[in-house]
């Protein structure tokens, strides 16, 4: 979906970029991935994470920026080692979410909309409304959160919020708090300007008590901003 939608949008005249991790398993030579520059990503507690920025074209059409940070992405698995999920996934994808914003600013690319996917990049919606809400070139950037699989919500330890640099005032049942832990998808639902899912039928399902898997009340509060868009297919 992340490969097909940007191509369709570009053919409609939109300027679209993709940001994703430079996973260890990606063949850089095969896809023509080249080093471009570095970016300094500011996280919470004054942490500065310097990441490499690599560049390639998807099907010779869509620019892709790859975030190179070996500590988090230089592993064989994407989300885990095949036996279990990596215990620091919330830190890994929190960095990705913030890096996408920093790279855009460093490259003087100021999008009207940042499109985030599932809990992994839902924090971007929160960053746009906290870190980058004022005095930032992204202060007017809106966010869209697409929920592909609501069963995975990113329920992680509370201390992750400190790494994100988001204050405890947002650790409330209405925003991030979930039985004493952090629910990243829930926070994304609160902060995103629009929420989409994979079909009109599923959009109705996730607002209900069964399909919502605990998040139905919060999606219901945002019902006017929840849209179901049927996934398309790239026939090429």
Backbone bond lengths (Angstrom), bond angles and torsions (degrees), N, CA, C in turn:
res aa  C-N    CA-C-N  psi(-1)  N-CA   C-N-CA  omega(-1)  CA-C   N-CA-C  phi
1 X - - - 1.464 - - 1.529 110.11 -
2 X 1.321 116.97 -41.73 1.464 120.38 -179.97 1.530 110.58 -69.77
3 X 1.324 117.28 -22.75 1.461 120.02 175.26 1.522 111.33 -81.31
4 X 1.340 117.39 -41.02 1.452 121.17 -173.29 1.518 114.43 -78.39
5 X 1.336 116.91 -42.88 1.462 120.04 -175.43 1.531 112.75 -62.75
6 X 1.339 119.97 -46.74 1.472 118.69 -179.88 1.525 113.59 -59.62
7 X 1.330 117.19 -36.18 1.471 118.90 177.73 1.524 110.41 -63.75
8 X 1.334 116.25 -43.42 1.466 119.97 179.10 1.524 110.96 -63.66
9 X 1.327 116.89 -40.59 1.462 120.53 179.92 1.528 111.37 -65.89
10 X 1.323 116.42 -41.80 1.472 119.35 179.43 1.525 110.63 -62.88
11 X 1.323 117.09 -36.91 1.467 119.95 179.68 1.526 111.55 -70.27
12 X 1.330 116.29 -16.46 1.466 121.28 174.28 1.526 111.47 -88.83
13 X 1.346 116.57 -3.22 1.455 120.22 176.41 1.512 115.50 105.15
14 X 1.330 118.08 4.50 1.457 121.00 -179.94 1.529 111.19 -87.53
15 X 1.317 115.90 149.38 1.465 121.96 176.46 1.520 107.56 -94.11
16 X 1.325 116.21 107.14 1.469 121.77 -171.52 1.523 109.81 -119.04
17 X 1.315 116.20 139.42 1.473 122.00 173.68 1.527 108.08 -129.67
18 X 1.320 115.65 150.21 1.468 122.09 175.52 1.522 107.52 -112.08
19 X 1.334 116.13 138.39 1.466 121.24 172.17 1.518 107.85 -121.04
20 X 1.322 116.98 129.73 1.469 121.21 179.42 1.521 109.39 -151.66
21 X 1.331 117.29 163.08 1.463 119.06 178.94 1.522 112.09 -69.22
22 X 1.310 116.34 149.14 1.458 120.97 170.43 1.530 106.72 -87.61
23 X 1.315 115.08 81.12 1.457 120.12 -179.44 1.527 110.51 -63.87
24 X 1.295 115.25 151.35 1.461 120.66 -178.15 1.526 112.25 -60.59
25 X 1.334 116.31 -30.41 1.461 120.81 -174.75 1.522 113.14 -79.96
26 X 1.335 118.22 -5.56 1.461 120.39 -179.32 1.527 109.80 -78.31
27 X 1.311 116.27 131.28 1.456 122.33 178.58 1.528 108.96 -83.42
28 X 1.315 116.72 101.76 1.464 121.14 -174.39 1.526 112.15 -64.00
29 X 1.336 116.15 -40.44 1.461 119.68 -177.77 1.523 110.58 -67.87
30 X 1.312 117.01 -42.17 1.469 121.10 -177.84 1.522 111.89 -58.93
31 X 1.332 116.05 -39.29 1.458 119.92 -174.86 1.528 113.04 -101.55
32 X 1.315 116.59 8.04 1.461 120.23 175.85 1.519 113.09 65.51
33 X 1.322 117.13 36.89 1.462 121.70 -177.75 1.531 108.92 -83.24
34 X 1.317 116.77 125.77 1.450 121.84 -176.62 1.522 110.63 -126.35
35 X 1.337 115.30 144.60 1.466 120.50 176.16 1.515 109.35 -65.38
36 X 1.334 115.99 139.03 1.460 120.35 -179.26 1.522 112.14 -117.61
37 X 1.341 117.47 -51.70 1.460 120.51 -176.03 1.523 108.82 -167.39
38 X 1.329 116.21 -168.56 1.466 122.00 173.32 1.523 108.47 -126.14
39 X 1.332 114.91 157.26 1.464 121.20 175.83 1.516 108.92 -135.75
40 X 1.329 115.11 145.06 1.460 121.00 176.70 1.531 108.18 -100.43
41 X 1.321 116.15 115.89 1.460 122.03 -177.63 1.524 108.11 -100.31
42 X 1.306 117.48 121.20 1.457 122.45 -178.29 1.520 109.67 -92.21
43 X 1.322 115.53 116.30 1.456 121.42 177.76 1.530 108.87 -105.81
44 X 1.312 117.15 -171.52 1.453 120.58 -179.22 1.517 112.57 -71.56
45 X 1.344 115.84 170.29 1.470 122.96 179.89 1.528 111.63 58.58
46 X 1.327 117.42 23.39 1.456 121.06 178.59 1.510 114.88 73.24
47 X 1.333 118.17 14.69 1.465 120.90 -179.21 1.524 110.62 -73.87
48 X 1.325 115.18 136.00 1.454 121.86 173.35 1.520 108.40 -114.74
49 X 1.315 116.14 120.18 1.458 121.35 178.97 1.529 108.10 -109.68
50 X 1.316 116.10 113.07 1.462 120.07 178.16 1.519 109.01 -87.65
51 X 1.331 116.22 123.75 1.455 121.13 -178.29 1.521 109.50 -119.18
52 X 1.305 115.60 148.45 1.451 120.09 171.17 1.523 109.49 -81.91
53 X 1.312 115.79 146.95 1.463 121.25 178.35 1.530 107.72 -119.08
54 X 1.314 115.47 118.61 1.461 121.64 178.77 1.527 108.52 -112.18
55 X 1.315 115.63 160.20 1.468 120.23 -171.81 1.518 110.26 -135.88
56 X 1.334 115.45 144.50 1.463 122.09 171.96 1.517 107.87 -157.09
57 X 1.342 115.89 172.66 1.452 121.95 175.47 1.519 109.41 -113.47
58 X 1.321 116.10 130.87 1.455 121.42 174.53 1.521 108.70 -81.31
59 X 1.322 116.39 116.17 1.465 121.95 -179.81 1.530 111.71 51.12
60 X 1.330 115.33 36.81 1.468 122.00 178.33 1.521 113.41 58.53
61 X 1.332 116.09 24.12 1.461 119.68 -177.42 1.516 113.48 -128.60
62 X 1.325 117.04 -50.65 1.463 121.13 -168.73 1.532 110.05 -106.47
63 X 1.334 118.30 121.50 1.461 120.05 175.40 1.531 111.08 -65.01
64 X 1.317 115.44 136.41 1.469 122.20 177.77 1.519 108.30 -123.29
65 X 1.326 116.31 127.94 1.456 121.50 172.06 1.519 108.28 -102.39
66 X 1.317 115.90 125.31 1.458 122.38 178.89 1.529 109.49 -102.52
67 X 1.323 115.91 130.71 1.464 122.07 178.75 1.526 108.32 -91.18
68 X 1.318 115.49 116.04 1.468 122.02 -177.64 1.528 109.14 -102.34
69 X 1.314 115.65 107.33 1.461 121.18 177.58 1.521 106.44 -145.59
70 X 1.325 115.06 95.18 1.460 121.48 -167.37 1.530 112.84 -60.38
71 X 1.315 116.92 -34.15 1.461 120.61 -179.73 1.524 111.92 -57.07
72 X 1.316 116.74 -35.81 1.459 121.37 -176.76 1.528 113.31 -101.70
73 X 1.322 117.77 -34.09 1.459 119.25 -170.55 1.520 113.96 -116.62
74 X 1.330 117.13 -3.20 1.460 119.80 178.21 1.516 111.66 -84.26
75 X 1.312 116.47 56.38 1.467 122.42 -176.97 1.521 108.88 -129.72
76 X 1.321 115.49 165.04 1.460 119.32 -176.97 1.524 111.73 -76.02
77 X 1.315 117.86 -33.80 1.454 120.36 -179.14 1.515 111.94 -99.00
78 X 1.335 116.93 158.40 1.456 120.90 178.13 1.522 110.92 -80.97
79 X 1.330 116.62 -50.19 1.465 121.61 -177.71 1.522 112.32 -112.90
80 X 1.319 117.31 -16.04 1.455 121.51 -179.15 1.510 110.43 -166.36
81 X 1.332 114.98 -177.11 1.462 120.11 -176.08 1.523 113.19 -96.03
82 X 1.319 116.72 11.80 1.461 120.47 -177.45 1.507 113.06 97.60
83 X 1.326 116.40 -20.77 1.454 121.56 178.06 1.522 111.49 -105.08
84 X 1.316 116.56 -38.63 1.458 121.57 -179.55 1.528 108.93 -155.53
85 X 1.332 115.20 164.37 1.450 119.70 177.61 1.534 110.08 -71.61
86 X 1.315 115.77 151.53 1.457 119.41 174.52 1.532 109.46 -67.84
87 X 1.325 115.98 135.77 1.453 120.79 -176.68 1.517 114.20 -69.94
88 X 1.330 117.18 -15.38 1.467 119.85 -178.58 1.523 112.13 -107.21
89 X 1.326 117.81 24.07 1.472 119.88 -177.72 1.520 112.60 -58.80
90 X 1.325 117.20 -36.13 1.465 119.30 -179.93 1.525 110.72 -64.54
91 X 1.319 117.12 -34.44 1.467 120.91 176.99 1.529 109.73 -73.00
92 X 1.318 116.46 -42.26 1.466 121.04 -178.13 1.525 111.09 -59.56
93 X 1.319 115.35 -50.34 1.462 118.26 -174.03 1.529 112.08 -83.64
94 X 1.314 116.71 -19.61 1.459 118.95 169.49 1.518 111.02 -64.31
95 X 1.342 115.49 -41.65 1.464 119.67 176.31 1.528 110.64 -63.79
96 X 1.322 116.99 -42.84 1.463 120.07 177.88 1.528 110.74 -58.37
97 X 1.326 116.08 -44.00 1.464 120.95 -177.55 1.520 111.31 -61.90
98 X 1.328 115.90 -42.14 1.464 119.93 -179.95 1.529 111.24 -75.62
99 X 1.343 115.97 -35.64 1.465 119.94 179.73 1.520 111.12 -63.35
100 X 1.327 117.56 -35.99 1.464 120.01 179.69 1.518 110.49 -58.84
101 X 1.333 115.92 -39.85 1.452 120.26 179.60 1.523 111.34 -70.49
102 X 1.342 115.84 -43.21 1.458 119.31 -177.38 1.520 111.54 -66.23
103 X 1.322 116.70 -41.28 1.459 120.27 179.49 1.522 110.09 -63.12
104 X 1.328 116.66 -42.09 1.465 119.85 178.51 1.525 110.57 -58.38
105 X 1.329 116.03 -44.46 1.469 119.55 179.57 1.520 111.31 -66.08
106 X 1.327 116.48 -43.08 1.460 119.63 -178.82 1.524 111.74 -64.66
107 X 1.337 116.54 -30.03 1.459 120.79 -179.23 1.532 112.21 -92.80
108 X 1.353 116.01 7.68 1.472 121.74 -178.93 1.523 111.81 55.75
109 X 1.320 115.51 38.15 1.471 122.47 176.15 1.521 106.57 -112.56
110 X 1.326 116.19 107.70 1.457 121.00 -173.74 1.530 109.16 -111.50
111 X 1.318 117.48 91.46 1.467 120.17 -173.08 1.521 112.46 -71.21
112 X 1.323 114.72 149.22 1.464 120.13 171.84 1.525 110.10 -70.83
113 X 1.330 116.11 -32.65 1.469 121.50 -176.09 1.523 109.38 -139.00
114 X 1.319 116.53 136.49 1.467 121.33 168.23 1.527 107.12 -108.89
115 X 1.324 115.56 125.90 1.457 122.44 -175.90 1.526 108.30 -101.81
116 X 1.323 116.47 115.81 1.457 122.32 -177.32 1.531 109.76 -109.61
117 X 1.326 115.08 158.44 1.463 120.05 -172.93 1.526 111.12 -132.48
118 X 1.351 115.04 122.62 1.464 122.14 175.74 1.531 111.32 54.43
119 X 1.333 115.95 -168.60 1.467 118.96 -172.68 1.524 111.61 -68.15
120 X 1.340 117.48 -24.36 1.454 119.91 -171.81 1.531 112.67 -62.34
121 X 1.330 116.88 -37.87 1.466 118.26 179.36 1.526 112.31 -117.36
122 X 1.336 116.95 9.45 1.471 120.25 174.01 1.529 112.55 -55.85
123 X 1.353 119.92 -32.76 1.470 118.54 178.37 1.524 114.49 -56.73
124 X 1.338 118.35 -23.47 1.460 119.74 178.09 1.524 111.00 -56.97
125 X 1.334 116.73 -39.49 1.464 120.42 179.08 1.519 110.74 -61.03
126 X 1.341 116.22 -38.70 1.464 120.12 178.10 1.528 111.34 -70.90
127 X 1.340 117.46 -40.92 1.462 120.46 178.97 1.530 111.02 -60.09
128 X 1.318 116.49 -40.17 1.467 119.94 -178.50 1.522 112.28 -64.71
129 X 1.330 116.90 -26.82 1.459 120.83 -177.84 1.533 112.38 -98.91
130 X 1.327 117.44 -2.44 1.469 120.09 -179.57 1.528 109.53 -123.49
131 X 1.320 117.02 -74.64 1.459 121.07 -179.09 1.526 112.12 -59.24
132 X 1.331 116.96 -44.51 1.463 121.07 -169.85 1.515 112.73 -110.84
133 X 1.307 116.56 27.97 1.456 119.33 -177.31 1.524 112.27 -79.45
134 X 1.322 117.70 -29.25 1.467 120.77 -179.91 1.525 109.13 -133.86
135 X 1.321 115.26 154.01 1.473 122.77 174.41 1.524 112.22 52.10
136 X 1.311 115.91 41.62 1.455 121.27 179.24 1.515 108.71 -138.86
137 X 1.329 118.59 146.10 1.469 119.75 175.34 1.522 113.18 -64.48
138 X 1.349 116.82 -11.11 1.466 120.20 177.67 1.523 112.07 -104.63
139 X 1.324 117.57 12.69 1.460 119.82 -175.38 1.530 112.29 -64.70
140 X 1.319 117.43 -22.44 1.469 120.20 179.17 1.528 112.25 -101.50
141 X 1.331 117.08 3.19 1.462 120.42 -178.51 1.516 110.72 -76.11
142 X 1.316 116.17 128.83 1.466 121.46 177.34 1.529 109.63 -90.46
143 X 1.334 115.81 167.18 1.455 120.18 178.86 1.517 110.78 -129.45
144 X 1.317 114.42 143.31 1.461 122.58 172.47 1.522 107.15 -120.54
145 X 1.320 116.53 128.93 1.461 122.18 177.33 1.518 108.46 -108.99
146 X 1.334 116.65 119.15 1.459 120.39 174.52 1.523 109.50 -99.76
147 X 1.328 114.99 125.40 1.463 121.35 177.54 1.522 107.86 -97.85
148 X 1.321 115.65 108.60 1.458 120.70 177.81 1.523 110.87 -87.68
149 X 1.322 116.17 -40.57 1.472 120.73 -178.25 1.519 108.22 -141.89
150 X 1.323 116.15 101.39 1.465 120.70 -174.77 1.524 112.53 -72.34
151 X 1.333 116.87 -10.66 1.460 119.90 178.17 1.517 113.40 -69.54
152 X 1.327 116.68 -21.81 1.466 121.94 177.30 1.519 107.70 -104.71
153 X 1.335 116.70 111.65 1.459 120.58 -170.89 1.522 114.00 -115.88
154 X 1.327 118.26 -4.97 1.457 119.69 -179.95 1.513 111.98 67.91
155 X 1.343 116.05 56.56 1.462 120.76 177.99 1.523 107.89 -90.00
156 X 1.314 115.90 112.31 1.460 122.00 -166.80 1.531 109.38 -136.60
157 X 1.351 117.38 169.93 1.470 119.91 -179.82 1.525 113.04 -60.72
158 X 1.306 114.91 150.37 1.465 121.12 -177.60 1.525 112.19 -60.21
159 X 1.334 117.55 -32.86 1.465 119.27 -174.40 1.530 113.01 -65.00
160 X 1.315 117.97 -13.60 1.464 119.99 176.00 1.524 110.64 -58.95
161 X 1.331 116.78 -32.34 1.464 120.78 -178.87 1.529 110.72 -59.98
162 X 1.332 116.74 -35.34 1.456 120.37 177.90 1.520 111.94 -65.79
163 X 1.329 116.65 -40.47 1.461 120.27 177.22 1.519 110.39 -63.83
164 X 1.319 116.89 -34.75 1.457 120.61 178.22 1.526 112.05 -73.02
165 X 1.344 116.94 -17.79 1.456 119.64 -177.77 1.508 112.74 75.83
166 X 1.320 116.75 25.69 1.462 122.54 178.52 1.522 107.98 -104.90
167 X 1.314 117.05 129.52 1.453 121.92 -171.25 1.522 114.07 -68.73
168 X 1.351 114.68 158.99 1.457 121.16 -179.75 1.523 112.72 -63.85
169 X 1.323 117.60 -17.00 1.464 119.13 178.82 1.531 111.77 -64.33
170 X 1.328 116.82 -16.37 1.463 120.37 177.36 1.528 112.29 -94.12
171 X 1.323 116.30 -2.02 1.470 119.84 178.30 1.529 108.02 -88.26
172 X 1.327 115.63 73.18 1.457 122.78 -179.38 1.523 108.55 -130.07
173 X 1.335 117.63 159.48 1.474 119.85 179.62 1.520 113.70 -59.76
174 X 1.328 117.92 -23.78 1.452 120.51 -179.58 1.526 112.32 -80.10
175 X 1.348 116.56 -17.03 1.466 118.15 -174.03 1.533 111.09 -120.10
176 X 1.334 118.74 -80.88 1.457 121.53 -173.01 1.531 114.41 -107.30
177 X 1.327 118.09 -27.27 1.469 120.39 -169.02 1.527 111.68 -71.26
178 X 1.324 115.85 136.73 1.470 122.09 -179.93 1.523 107.81 -145.38
179 X 1.349 115.93 94.12 1.467 121.98 -179.13 1.531 111.65 52.12
180 X 1.319 115.15 47.45 1.457 120.86 175.99 1.516 114.93 84.47
181 X 1.322 117.05 -4.35 1.457 120.93 178.80 1.526 109.80 -116.96
182 X 1.302 115.13 179.37 1.457 122.42 -177.86 1.521 108.53 -100.64
183 X 1.332 116.99 129.63 1.458 121.70 176.01 1.529 107.55 -113.55
184 X 1.333 115.28 105.14 1.464 119.87 -171.86 1.524 112.39 -71.21
185 X 1.325 117.79 -35.78 1.454 119.25 177.48 1.524 110.52 -66.71
186 X 1.309 116.29 -39.41 1.463 121.02 177.63 1.526 110.82 -59.84
187 X 1.325 116.77 -43.96 1.455 120.03 177.23 1.515 112.14 -62.78
188 X 1.331 115.94 -39.14 1.458 119.55 177.75 1.514 112.06 -63.44
189 X 1.329 116.13 -38.60 1.464 120.58 177.67 1.524 110.34 -61.84
190 X 1.323 116.33 -38.29 1.466 120.06 179.95 1.533 111.57 -66.72
191 X 1.328 117.28 -42.87 1.463 120.57 -170.25 1.530 114.11 -91.95
192 X 1.327 118.90 -24.87 1.462 120.81 -174.74 1.523 110.87 -63.90
193 X 1.316 116.15 143.34 1.460 120.18 177.43 1.520 111.60 -75.19
194 X 1.325 117.09 -30.47 1.461 121.59 175.46 1.520 108.35 -144.89
195 X 1.317 115.56 151.26 1.461 122.19 -178.45 1.519 107.38 -127.41
196 X 1.316 116.67 128.68 1.457 120.25 177.62 1.520 109.61 -124.23
197 X 1.317 114.30 160.45 1.452 120.36 171.53 1.516 108.69 -142.69
198 X 1.324 117.26 -175.29 1.467 121.23 -158.76 1.525 114.93 -82.19
199 X 1.328 119.02 -4.37 1.461 120.76 175.29 1.523 109.11 -166.48
200 X 1.329 118.20 157.74 1.466 120.10 176.19 1.520 112.65 -59.84
201 X 1.321 117.25 -37.16 1.469 120.39 178.90 1.513 110.90 -64.35
202 X 1.329 116.64 -44.79 1.468 119.97 -178.49 1.523 110.72 -66.69
203 X 1.326 117.64 -30.97 1.467 120.55 177.22 1.517 110.24 -60.43
204 X 1.319 117.27 -37.19 1.454 120.68 176.99 1.520 111.27 -73.98
205 X 1.317 116.82 -35.17 1.470 120.81 -178.73 1.523 111.77 -64.37
206 X 1.332 117.55 -42.06 1.464 119.18 -173.63 1.532 112.07 -75.39
207 X 1.326 117.00 -13.63 1.460 119.32 174.41 1.530 110.50 -82.29
208 X 1.339 117.07 -14.39 1.463 122.22 179.18 1.518 112.13 -88.18
209 X 1.334 118.11 163.63 1.465 122.15 -173.95 1.522 114.29 -65.03
210 X 1.318 117.91 -29.81 1.467 119.19 -179.27 1.525 109.96 -83.72
211 X 1.309 116.54 -53.46 1.465 120.38 -177.45 1.511 113.68 -67.07
212 X 1.335 116.87 -26.08 1.454 119.67 -177.28 1.506 114.73 -76.61
213 X 1.313 118.05 -15.93 1.469 123.62 177.28 1.529 111.93 46.31
214 X 1.318 115.25 49.93 1.462 121.68 176.51 1.515 114.37 94.65
215 X 1.309 117.41 -14.57 1.466 120.51 -177.13 1.524 112.95 -104.47
216 X 1.328 117.11 2.44 1.468 120.46 -177.42 1.529 113.35 -55.81
217 X 1.347 119.66 -43.23 1.476 117.93 -179.73 1.524 113.07 -60.94
218 X 1.329 116.67 -36.87 1.457 120.84 -176.67 1.531 110.42 -76.94
219 X 1.333 116.66 -35.87 1.463 119.93 173.94 1.524 110.06 -70.05
220 X 1.332 116.43 -35.79 1.458 119.65 177.33 1.513 112.22 -62.60
221 X 1.336 116.33 -37.07 1.470 120.25 176.88 1.525 111.79 -64.59
222 X 1.325 115.85 -24.23 1.472 121.15 -179.90 1.530 111.37 -106.47
223 X 1.317 117.88 19.36 1.472 121.69 -169.93 1.522 113.08 -52.27
224 X 1.320 117.62 -37.70 1.466 119.76 -178.45 1.520 112.09 -69.25
225 X 1.342 116.69 -15.04 1.461 121.43 -179.80 1.521 112.59 -106.24
226 X 1.343 117.46 7.12 1.466 122.09 -178.42 1.525 108.69 -102.78
227 X 1.339 116.11 126.62 1.462 121.42 -176.62 1.521 110.10 -130.96
228 X 1.308 115.52 141.30 1.460 120.63 173.71 1.510 109.65 -103.36
229 X 1.328 116.82 120.00 1.469 122.64 179.67 1.517 107.73 -121.07
230 X 1.317 116.20 116.46 1.447 120.30 -175.64 1.524 110.98 -63.35
231 X 1.325 116.21 129.62 1.450 120.51 177.75 1.517 110.58 -59.52
232 X 1.316 115.79 135.46 1.454 120.79 176.31 1.514 111.13 -94.35
233 X 1.321 115.88 -174.78 1.460 121.49 179.24 1.519 108.75 -131.99
234 X 1.318 115.44 141.46 1.468 121.62 175.59 1.523 106.84 -93.19
235 X 1.320 117.25 98.31 1.456 120.54 -173.85 1.520 113.30 -71.25
236 X 1.322 117.38 -12.56 1.454 119.54 175.16 1.520 111.77 -71.37
